[in-house]
Amino acid sequence: MAKEVKLLGFWASAYVVRVQIALNFKGIEYDYVEEDLKKKSELLLQSNPVYRQVPVLVHAGKPIPESMVILEYIEEAWPEKPLLPQDPYQRAMARFWARFAEEKCLPSGVKYFTTKGEDQLKAKEELVENLKILEGALQGKKFFAGETAGMVDIVAGWLPFWIRRMEGLFGDKVVEEDNLPHLNAWFQDYLSLPFVREKLPPPEKVCAHLRGLLASLEPN
Ligand SMILES: N[C@@H](CCC(=O)N[C@@H](CS)C(=O)NCC(=O)O)C(=O)O
């Protein structure tokens, strides 16, 4: 029988993976529908006519696009096992850091991945600067949310997996014990959480996919 929740996704998308991790954290059952991004389904085009992108969460027939919006929706629709703190100030600050991770760290990570030479060195500097600021939000805690992971961990959660893949591809180190000790420890702690690990795509397959993306950026 079809489930009440459906997720339209693409296996190598960090945006999709974060939604899968949140659903897994909450213990929500769903049907996963893999999209061919070169030949998008009618359901995807109708569900997200503005951006035509994955992820889209369909709950009781109603589509919700955009991963950050989906995460907030999941939190509100299934309030048990909260991802956000109950205290209004702490809640606001969690949203602040989630937004910082999304609006500052993610674009600088993309810049690092898509540039070369001098430009990549500059992009790396900018990325490390932003990660130092983000590291400050850990404030000696194991996770951004405290003893267990929460919203900020899931939003910033692409970093541990995808940064390590980029480091492997470029033979470089961005996050290590020496420059970002707390974030480095968080990388390991986050990736070892069972509800996270279960939803990560195979690392080798992701490396091959990233190599393909890099090749597609090369001028013909
Ligand atoms: N801001 C969006 C980004 C989603 C996104 O970039 N999805 C990509 C896959 S990683 C996609 O659907 N690409 C297909 C396209 O743009 O045509 C979110 O957070 O959900």
The ligand as an SDF file (V2000), in Angstrom:
LIG
                    3D

 20 19  0  0  0  0  0  0  0  0999 V2000
   17.5080   25.1720   -2.8200 N   0  0  0  0  0  0  0  0  0  0  0  0
   17.1080   23.8460   -3.2290 C   0  0  0  0  0  0  0  0  0  0  0  0
   18.2070   23.2330   -4.0770 C   0  0  0  0  0  0  0  0  0  0  0  0
   17.7900   21.9090   -4.6840 C   0  0  0  0  0  0  0  0  0  0  0  0
   18.6900   21.4880   -5.8320 C   0  0  0  0  0  0  0  0  0  0  0  0
   19.6420   22.1830   -6.2160 O   0  0  0  0  0  0  0  0  0  0  0  0
   18.3390   20.3110   -6.4110 N   0  0  0  0  0  0  0  0  0  0  0  0
   19.0760   19.8290   -7.5530 C   0  0  0  0  0  0  0  0  0  0  0  0
   19.6840   18.4430   -7.2500 C   0  0  0  0  0  0  0  0  0  0  0  0
   21.0210   18.6380   -6.1250 S   0  0  0  0  0  0  0  0  0  0  0  0
   18.1290   19.6260   -8.7290 C   0  0  0  0  0  0  0  0  0  0  0  0
   16.9980   19.2410   -8.5810 O   0  0  0  0  0  0  0  0  0  0  0  0
   18.6410   19.8950   -9.9360 N   0  0  0  0  0  0  0  0  0  0  0  0
   17.9170   19.7390  -11.1690 C   0  0  0  0  0  0  0  0  0  0  0  0
   17.7290   21.0450  -11.8780 C   0  0  0  0  0  0  0  0  0  0  0  0
   18.0900   22.1190  -11.3370 O   0  0  0  0  0  0  0  0  0  0  0  0
   17.2560   21.0060  -13.0180 O   0  0  0  0  0  0  0  0  0  0  0  0
   16.7790   23.0190   -1.9940 C   0  0  0  0  0  0  0  0  0  0  0  0
   17.3130   23.3370   -0.9110 O   0  0  0  0  0  0  0  0  0  0  0  0
   15.9610   22.1050   -2.0800 O   0  0  0  0  0  0  0  0  0  0  0  0
  1  2  1  0
  2  3  1  0
  2 18  1  0
  3  4  1  0
  4  5  1  0
  5  6  2  0
  5  7  1  0
  7  8  1  0
  8  9  1  0
  8 11  1  0
  9 10  1  0
 11 12  2  0
 11 13  1  0
 13 14  1  0
 14 15  1  0
 15 16  2  0
 15 17  1  0
 18 19  2  0
 18 20  1  0
M  END
$$$$
